[in-house]
Amino acid sequence: MIKLCVGIDSVEHLIQVRKMNRAKHAKDYNFHITRFRPKRAQEILEGGSIYWVIKGFVTVRQRIIGFEDVDTDHGKKCMIKMDTELHLTQSQPRRPFQGWRYFEESVAPKDFPKGQNITDIPPEMKNDLRNLGLI
């Protein structure tokens, strides 16, 4: 799946928000509430991930570990349960869209190799590298 990461400025910001949400809700997984349960939920659970678009670029993914129906103030929704580990991906530009989309593995960006870290790069340089499609 692919989804816009609304309100998030960077991978570092996403990491912070995820940690705060886990602590606030006493969960050992990350989650996102969405309007509808995916029709291809079983297929996604067989190793699928949610790829996050941050500021116009896919830069990170999280493995999806489950779906759960939840009651909210606005009716029944679907909780997407995700692993706590975030995997940096090669940067891939994306135009805005609403909701989430299925993302075929053949066009998904590759993960950065283990041990490679982009969090130490200054934000301005990261933006320049993203604009060039290098991260």
Buried (B, 14 or more C-beta within 10 A) or exposed (E): BBBBBEEBEBBEEBBEBBEEEBEEEEEEBBBBEBEEBBEEBEEBBEEBBBBBBBEBBBBBBBBBBBBEEEEEEEEEBBBBBBBBEBBBBBBBEBEEEEEBEEBEEEEBBEBBEEEEEBEEEEEEEBBEBBEEEEB
